[in-house]
């Protein structure tokens, strides 16, 4: 029996001496060398005592070795759990414990902090840094460059991705091999990726965008990636002439447009720019086309589903919309109270069904039942509408989700931390427009008594308990929060009041 994910994305490249990863210093790693590196990591995983189905939690910086760890998990049949490098120890502890991870891989610099977390959860701790060093690498280096791939089926779990919950408890979305492969296959065809493509990859790989969209597409197409550690304008400008395509969040494109070096000539070698993970302003869309002649292709996806919808490769890429459902995926807009499909033009909750839709939430059967209907449709919680031509627009987000710099942030998680701080009676967290990040987080605080809140102390507490991207960029102290007749905080009024916070 084969291993569909490994065989399709990785194994078929064994022995191929074509470039796969082009690094910042200009050096290259071939497909063949990458497959051999992954095999050595596969040996390291099994040496650590893991078997198929066990979870591998990885809070590591972007590197070829970090990507090879993902491939090694596929080859061993273990479940890959990438974690944001900005997560605090308190957040990390929850993910390791909840997932039941048997192996935790982290940066050597924080090994002393990670060890108690691993020990408490009965996990083995290994290290891997952004330069390709660490104890996991030491284990791998002494291992053979081939590994007998573990048999798996299309319905077996391949990855966990944690998505924030409105109650403050994050949910582990279970993704199968077929979830990942079906989506990748559809996107390779839709976006016309081939072995001749070189993708400019400046995204993180702990997120579905950089890992399961960008990397998987390149692997399936057999192309190459300019593999940058992060988005840096100088690095991107140097990489553009070597690249044919780029995937990014809106922040990437606003920063490019903010530099006079980004001209039509600078982008002439490119065939495609793709944006996602957060809404792209129509103004950015127009400015980009005026500057470069390229029209950004915007799409829409989620942690639980990967990509659902995309503007067309051929045909109009309509600003302010995310396009049409992917082949094999069904998308509808429904009445949130009845679940009935709404007519074109009406706003409702977006629901999605297809082979890309996740298996459910780890150890959360009630939450899974709430959001996955019996007929297979997933209730996204996002609000949308179809226009007369069938283009889908995202017009709002349920559950007060904030998307800042491409990352999902749920206010409740931040509010729980704010409410625990000295002098705070209650809090409300909102997202308002931010020129660079799409949305910026604002925390609105009510004092227990006049002068009882120390804003600087609260900011310090935020840094201890929350990843940087979740920390409010502004804290406001008020006498009371606006409420409706049922006592519910009216966040729409707060958003209107503080809409210009980052103008």
Secondary structure, 3 states (H helix, E strand, C coil): CCCHHHHHHCHHHCCCCCEEEEECCCCEEEHHHHHHHHHHHHHHHHHCCCCCCCEEEEECCCCHHHHHHHHHHHHHCCEEEECCCCCCHHHHHHHHHHHCCCEEEECHHHHHHHHHHHHHHCCEEEECCCCCCCHHHHHHHCCCCCCCCCCCCCCCEEEEEEECCCCCCCEEEEEEHHHHHHHHHHHHHHCCCCCCCEEEECCCCCCHHHHHHHHHHHHHHCCEEEECCCCCHHHHHHHHCCCCEEEECHHHHHHHHCCCCCCCCCCCCCCEEEECCCCCCHHHHHHHHHHHCCCCEEEEEECCCEEEEECCCCCCCCCCCCEEECCCCEEEEECCCCCCECCCCCCEEEEEECCCCCCEECCCHHHHHHHECCCCCEEEEEEEEECCCCCEEEEEEHHHEEEECCEEEEHHHHHHHHHCCCCEEEEEEEEEEECCCEEEEEEEEEECCCCCCCHHHHHHHHHHHCCHHHCCCEEEEECCCCECCCCCECHHHHHHHCCCCCC
